[in-house]
């Protein structure tokens, strides 16, 4: 396993989410179709169980109605502590019922509310990153959630606003504080930017100044552990939320632990069954953390384990391997694999077929230059799909109700 020394670690920092201490102050961002139980397992293994790992988005209506897919998505491994669920909802009453269900049935230890999703199927209902524009509606949802949660901490994730002409994050931050939200995560983009352009870290700093009472977490353009350290130093935020940067790189959480706690990360030396990676990487020089630079052989071992975990979770090998297909391009980014082989890997339908294809690769390849850079969606959007008349009045919530709720969760 090749390691390379990087920027010296920051001073030890703790993040408090209600009664929970998150050390290092790193959170896995909820990503639809990605941050299911198997992927969270991989990330936790590489971090040694440190950090906070949030489920993919759960819609409140589907949870209250006990939709079968949703009930599978809220499953947590026995080792996941704290158990963290992200909820999406537009109707305050439905959100309140979902939170009551979580508390009453002991389904989670922490609830995060989604006000950041920019995809059209969400914003056209007035949800996700569209919702904070309606200040009264935002307040009502937060009040219902916090009241129903009782001792469970409620946090929220949001964007800067709908577009540059409709910026909402500072108003939303103050409302969150007033309604008892425990922490706020801000993605430094508007909904119109989608995932394009550059994240505005200055907005994260401004939010931290505006709501000093509670922790503020920064999100956007964290592609490496050094980026996380730099964001905290430049913005004064209390922690970071990592999304696209860990796609095809669950070992990034080992790097993040190493950046904040030298010697705490796990090496990518090949997962060894349920116990995960085989050992700590350790610092490679005085005061310098060692970051993972896996060979293709080591990456292939993680790919195989990821597919196997999905098959076990879905209780169907074919479905598990098919679900894994979306991860192939992320894992192989930068390696000399070839377009034809990538296509073959992306149509595998059994673990045996995946094994045979991985065995054909030139597994001795070293970690390629540039593979730590941006990954996942990077395109922007000029127009945000919104309900008719949504921007007419930032306070009027007429026409928003239970019919605006989505009835499916996750991807």
N, C-alpha and C positions, 0 to 999 in steps of 0.2 A: 504494500500500500504506500503510494507516494504521498508525502505531505509537504506543504510549503508554508514557511513562516509568513505571517501577515502583520497587519497593524496591531500594536500592543493592545491588550484588552482594556476595557473601561473599568472604572471603579465599580465595585459590586453594587448592584442596584436591585431593589425589590419593588414589585408592583403588587398592590393590594386591590383585589376585587371582592368587596365585602369581607367575609371572613377568610377568604382564600389568598394565600401568598403565592404569587407567580414569579418564580425565579429560575432562569433569567426572565426578564420582562418581555416575553415573546409569545405571540398568539398566532395560531394557525387560522387564517381567514376562512370563513365558510365559503365553499365553492360548490355550486350545484353539480351533481354527478361526479364529484371528485372527493370531497372530504367525508366519505362514508367511513364506516368502522374499519375496513381493511387499510385504507390509506392513513387514517389516524393512528392505527397500530404501527405501521412502518415509521411514521414521523416520531412517535413516542419512543420506539426502540432506539432510534438514532440519537435522540436527546437524552436517553437514560430516564425517560419519564418526566423530564422537566419542561416547563412551559404550560400553555393552555391550548387545548385542541378542540375547536368548535365544530359541531355537526354541520352538515349541509343544511340549506334553508328548509324549514318545516312550515308549511302553511297552517294557519290556525284553524281554518275551517276543516281541512282534511284531518287534523289531529282530533278535533272535537267529534268528528264523525267516525273516527277510528278506521280510516282508510287503511287497507292492508299494507300497501306500499309504505305509507307514512309510519305505521307502527314498526315496520322493519328498520326504517331509517333512524328511529329514535333508540335503537338498541345500542347499548354501550358495553364494551368489554369490562369484565370485572376489575381490571387494573386501571381503568380510566377514572382518575380522581383529580380535580372535580369533573363531574359530568356536565358538559356544556351544550345547550341547545340554542340554535338561532331560530326565532320565529318571524314569520312574515304575516302581516294582517293589515286590513284597512278599516275594518269595523271594530270600534272599541269594545263592544259587548262580546263579540266572538274572541277577540284577543284576551279579554278578561276570563272567559270560560276556559280557554286553552291553558292559561297560566294556572288557574284553579285546578285543572286536571293534572298538570305537572306537579304541583305542590301536593295535592291530595293523594296521588298515586306514587309519589317519590320517584319521578321519572328523570330528574336532573337536579344539579346543585347550583346551576347558574343559567340565567336566561338572557340571551342577547336578542335585540329587536332590529330587524333589517329595514333601514331607511336609506340604503345605498345602492340597491340593485338597479342597473340602467336598462335592462332588456325590455323590449317593447311589450311583451306579454304581461309584464308587471306594471310598467309605467302607464300603459293605456287604461289600467284599472284605477289609477291614482295611487298605486303603491310604490314601494321602494324609494328611489331617489326623487320621485315626484311628490311624495307625501309631505315632507317638511315645509313645502310652500304653503300648505294650509295649516297655519299656526294653531288654530283652535282644535283641529282634528288631531294634530300631533300631540297637543297637551292632553286631550281626552284619552288617547291610546296609552300614553305614558302613565297617566294617573290610574287607569284601570289595571295596567300591568303591575305597577309597583304596589298598589293596594292588594291585589290578589296574590302577589308573590310572598308577602309577609317577610320572613327572614331571608329568603333567597335574593341574592343580588341581581338587579336588572341593569343591563348595559345596553348601549345602542351603537350602531354603525351607520354612518351617513357619508354623503358627498358634500362638496362645497355648495351645490345647488343644482338647479335644472340647467341653466346656461349662464353665460357671463352677465346677462341682464336680469337674472333671477337667482341671486345668491342668497342662501338661507342659513348657512352653517352657524353663524354667530347668534342669530335669533334662536335657532334650534338648540344650541348649546345652553343658553340661559334658561329656556323652557325645561330642558332636561334637568338642570340643577334644581330648579324650583319644584319639580315633580318627584325628586328623590332618586333619580338615576345614579347609579354607582360609578360609572365610567363611560367615556365616549371615545369611539374610534372614528377618525376622519380620514377618508380617502381624498387626497388632494387633487381631485378632478371633479368637473361637473358631469352631469348625466350626458350632456351633449358631447363631451369629449370621449365618452365611453372608456376605452383603454388606450386612446391615442395621445400623442403629444407627451409632455413631461409633467409629472405630478408636481403640484404647487406645495412645496414643503413650508413656504412662508405662511400659508394659510393655517397649517398645523400649529406653528408658533403663535399666530394671532389667537387661535382658539384657546391655546393653553393660557395665554394672558387673560382672556375673557372669562374663563371658568377655572380659576385657581383652586376652587373648593374640591374638585374631583380629578381623578387621573384622566389624562388625555393620551390616547394612543395614536400613532401615526401610521398611515398606510399609503402605499404607492411607490413603485420603482425601487423596491428593496430586492435586489438581485443577488446580494451576497451578504455575509455577516458584517463585512466592513460597511456596507450601505446602512445596515441597521444601527451600528455604532455611530456613524456619521449623522444619521437622522436625529438620534437622541441628542447628540452634542449641538447640532445646529438649530434645533427647534425647541429644546427644553422639554420635549414630550416625555411621558412617564413609561412608555413602552412602545413596541412596534407590532403591527399586524402584517403577516407575511402571506401573500396569496400566490400569484403566478410564478414567483421566483422559485417555489419548491416543486413545480410541476416536473415530473421526471427526475427530481432530486430530493427525495425525502431526507437524505443525509445532510441537507442544508441546516436542519435543526441541530445536528451535532456540531456543525460549524458555529451556529449561534450560541450554543452552550460554551464552546471553546472561546468565543469572543468575549463573553461576559464572565466565564468561570474557567480559566485555563486548566486544561487537564480533564474537563468534564465531558467532552464530546466523544462520540463513538466512531470508531474507524469503519470504513466500508470494506471490510475484509471478508464479506460474504455472510449473509444471515445464516444462522445455524438453527433453523426451526423456530419454535415459539419463543425461544429466549432472545432471538434477534441477533444483531451484530456481535461479533465475538469479543470485543474488548475496547478499552479506551485508547484514544489516539495520543493524548498527552501533548504538551507543548514541545515544539521543536527547537526552542531556543529560549534564553532568559527573557521572560516577560512576553513572549510571542506565542500566540495560539497556533496550533497546527490544523489546517483546514483540509478537508477530504479532496483528493484528486484521484478518483477511482479509475482503474483500468476498465476496458470494456468487459473483461471477464467478471470483474466485481459488479459492474452495472447489470450484466446479464443475470447474475445470481439474485439481485434485488428485483429485477423484472419477473423472474420466475416465482419468487416468493409473493410478490404483489398479485400475480395472476392466481396463485394457489389460495391466497387469503380471500380473494373475491369469490372463487369457486366454493370455498367452505361457507362463506357468509350467505351466498345466494342458494346454497344447497343444490347446486347444479353446475357441473364442471363446464359445460358448453357455454352457459350464460355468463359464468365468471370470466372465461377467456375472451368472450365477445366483448364484455364490458371493459376488459383490460385494453382492447385494441386502441382506444383513444389515447392511451399513455405512450404508445410505441414511439411516436415521433419525438416526444419530449425526452424520453430516456436516451434515445440514440442521437440526439442533436449534436452535431459537430464531429461525430465519429464517421469513419469511412465505412459506410454500410451499403450504400448503393440504393437507388430508387426501386429497383426490382425486389431486392430483399426487404426493403421497408414495406412494400406492398404485400409481400408474402406474410410478413410478420403481422400486418394489420388485417389479415383475413384468417388467421389461425383460429381454430375452433376447439382445440383440445390441448391439455397440458403436454401430451406426448408430441403433438405437432409443434408446439412452441419450443419444447426441448430440442427437437431435431433441427429446427431453424436456427436457434441460438448457437448450436454446436457448429454450424457452418460459418459463423462469423470469425473474423480475425480477432480473437479475444485478447491478444497481447497488446492491443493498441493502448497507448497512454491517454490520459485525460486531454482532450483537444483544446488548444488555445481558443478563447472566445466562447466556450460552452457555458461560462458562468453568466453570460449576458441575458438580455430580455428573452422571454419565452411566453408562450400562450398568446392570447389575443392582444393585438397592438393597434388595431384600426380604430378610427374615431367615427362619430356620427354627427351630422350637422343639425338634425332635427330629432327632438324627443317626442315620441308618441304619447299623447296625453288625452284624458277625457275632454269632451267638448266643453269649452268655456272654463277650463281649469285655471287659466292664468288671469281670469277677469277680476278675481277678488282673492287676496291671500288669506282671508279669514272665513269667508262663507263656505260652509261644508254641505250645502244643500245637494241632494242627489247621491251622496256617498253613503253606502250602507252595506248590508250583508251580501247583496248581489254583486258587490265588487270584489268579494273574496275569491281567491283562487282555490280550486278543489283538489289540486295535486301538489306534491312536495318534491323538492330536490330536482334532479335532472330529468 
